[in-house]
Amino acid sequence: MDFNGIKAKAQSYESAMTKFLRDLIAIPGESCGEEKVIKRIAAEMEDLGFNKVEIDRMGNILGYMGDGETLIAYDAHIDTVGLGELSNWNFDPYEGYETEEEIGGRGASDQLGGIVSAVYGAKIMKDMHLLSDKYTVLVTGTVQEEDCDGLCWQYIHKEDKIKPEFVVITEPTNGNIYRGQRGRMEIRVEVKGISCHGSAPERGDNAIYKMADILQEIRVLNDNLHYDPFLGKGTITVSEIFFNSPSRCAVADMCAISLDRRLTDGETFEMALEEVRSLPFVKKYKAEVTMYKYERPSWTNLLYPTDCYFPTWVIPEDAPATKAMVEAYKGMYDTPLVDKWTFSTNGVSIMGRYNIPCIGFGPGKEEEAHAPNEKTWKADLVKCAAVYAALPTVYCKNKEY
């Protein structure tokens, strides 16, 4: 392979990728409001000569390059989180900024840079005549990931009937290759009480006091969860608290909490629910422990409900997709670090639910995700586009041996 030629071609597209990314940043595109972002991506794919560009019923964009037998996919979710407290930003999150090395703005790392590099990686394959009858490339710009990671691929797999041989997750990887992540689930714990006038609290049964006991048990539970040598420890933390009371002059008659439960390798959602249900105060107060369900329509107004369970996944170091990614990277750059994500990705469905191998490599840094003053680096866009362009040929070559 002409690795030097691929690198040079990727570098020649730096300014085009920068413009594309800045255009995407300038379009607000939080979960369920991605329509204009999707249409901007469609225009770029069509201008660059993708063989087929489709927007499915959920609102995901599917761009195909080539017509070979093996389908290799590059996934980038294109929705972003909100802006948070604007006083924490040093610049306009949508106007962003550009220097010789950086691009700033909401979504720069998480993860609009991923779709930019994937689209141009496919373009480089076409420019360099790397496409063959061996493979077709699918670039997916997926929706609602920030709201419900993997829901988009539940739809793509079950309704669009798409099953790639493997998928590159283009979430930010700090310049490394990532081969797994902890799963997660969203749990609700609710206790009931009896309201009464606040002037005589002994007449009632305060649900907030009950929850206070349970909260301390959750804190201790976090310290005693399963540990995996690669993915690390499972965790549990309280993320939200709710109450019901007739007034500020009354005893609360309901209290509920949301739990963010991170699942390491070997843990299941059944196990996680049972751990909470078995806590002494949960049993004493007859607390109801349930899994949340996600039910929010996409920008196309499609409702596709799912349980808020997002399975753990790990691809082996010696898996064909892992080895091909490492080889493509080493062909142009140094030996990469092969590691894991701290956060969750669409791999929870692609590999976690459907056992389609996933390997991660994307522009930007994890720590930029969801943070104010988010940015990414032009060099990352170029590097990822180059590696993406080389990967399918390396993978198909290795399959022949």
Beta strands, then each sheet from edge to edge (+ up, - down):
strand 1: 52-55
strand 2: 61-65
strand 3: 70-77
strand 4: 97-98
strand 5: 102-104
strand 6: 135-142
strand 7: 166-169
strand 8: 177-178
strand 9: 180-181
strand 10: 183-192
strand 11: 227-228
strand 12: 232-233
strand 13: 235-244
strand 14: 254-263
strand 15: 288-291
strand 16: 293-294
strand 17: 306-307
strand 18: 309-310
strand 19: 313-314
strand 20: 338-339
strand 21: 358-360
strand 22: 375-377
sheet 1: 1+ 2- 6+ 3+ 7+ 21+
sheet 2: 4+ 5- 22+
sheet 3: 8+ 20+
sheet 4: 9+ 19-
sheet 5: 13+ 14- 10+ 15-
sheet 6: 13+ 14- 10+ 18-
sheet 7: 11+ 12-
sheet 8: 16+ 17-
end
